[in-house]
Amino acid sequence: MLSRNLLSALVIGSFSVLTAAPPGSQSPSSSTQEETAHWFAVGQSCQAPVTRIPSRDGMFDIYIESPAARAAVIAATATVMHLPLSAPGVKTALKDGHRIWVVNTDQSLIAPSIDRITVRGDRGEDIEAMDVRRERLFIGTVASHGIIEPLRRRFQEFIFQTLPKGSLNLRLHTRTGVQRYQATEQDRSLLMRVCNE
């Protein structure tokens, strides 16, 4: 088995190749190479710092994916699909920004339509999503497999340029009212197993 230092060196090497870009072009992530390489290594063990806020009413769960979590999920996906981390599709999938999406946990019920999600940090400022997408996790043009379903299907996925550190208060604006959830600092630091058994 590879030592941790050798594995880290290999991951950083792969990431350096992965992020090599022409002068003047924008990096695919605001994270440093060392940070992304670290989370790539975490992801190769099928772990990721994806935040899951369990349903309060049995209807849906909320997921928050930071750039660090995105890197780990992409590395996990590449690993289970037997793709090298230097594959072009990995770079394509390594998008920046924070993502929040809602998963209906009871398929027998019709979940309320989410019009928008706002986030409030400890300082009390409201943050709006800069974009909303209907996304399925892909590695380049290849649909992911081996990753748990809530992380593959993100309908709708609310994209935030940045989120405050620490605890977050989330407000889900639906046609029937506003639902409030909280993600504590501890919630945001937990690792989740992202690969199917």
PyMOL commands that set and color helices and strands:
alter all, ss='L'
color gray80, all
select helices_A, chain A and resi 4-19+33-43+67-80+88-93+149-152+185-189
alter helices_A, ss='H'
color red, helices_A
select strands_A, chain A and resi 47-48+51-53+60-65+98-104+114-120+126-128+131-136+138-139+142-143+153-160+168-174+177-183+192-193
alter strands_A, ss='S'
color yellow, strands_A
deselect
rebuild
show_as cartoon
